Amino acid sequence: VSRLVGTTVWLSWVLSAVSMLILPIDLARQPPHVQGVERLSCDSQPFSALSVAWSLLLWSTLALGFAMVELLREYELTGAFTWRRGVRRALRRKARYYLAIALTGGCLASGLYATGQL
């Protein structure tokens, strides 16, 4: 495994661990839900550094874990001699993979919708 892939995987693991540490703090700051009282919307909550940190951690971990690591893994598996050709092949392979998943999910969802189960 190359240094780039190892560093990216390590960074995504660290961000995942940090987000698990911040999650209880974020949950503790949420207003309690009382029966009969309408829950506060996100717009009425104060804009804080914790919410910004939580959003950044969430989206960067998602991007690294699901997109970047998979793309780098495919890049390593292509065996291309140039960087550009390897990235191009990896993008094509991942695009085909995600397109197949999206089509399968869309067919399943439309089938559930047509039968009235969705």
C-alpha positions, 0 to 999 in steps of 0.5 A: 500500500502506498504512502498516500493510501495509508495516510488517507486511511489513517486520517479518515480513522482519526476523524472518525474517532474524533467525531465519536468523541464529539457526538455525546457533547453534541447530543447533550447540547440538544434541547430535550423533547417534551411531549406536547411541545414542538421540537426546536428547528435547526434555525432556532438553535444558536450557531456555535463552534461545536456545530461547525466542528461537527459538520466539518468532521461529519462531511470530511469523514464521509468524503474520505471514508466513502469516496477518497479511500475507495478511489485510491484503492481502485487507483492502486489496483489499476496498475497504470504507469502514469498518474493521470491514466490511473486516476482516469481508470479508477474514476471509470470503475467507481462510476460504473460501480455506483451507477449499478448500485443506484440503478438497483436501488432505484428499481427496488424503490420503484417496485416498492412504490408501485406495490404501495409499500413505500 
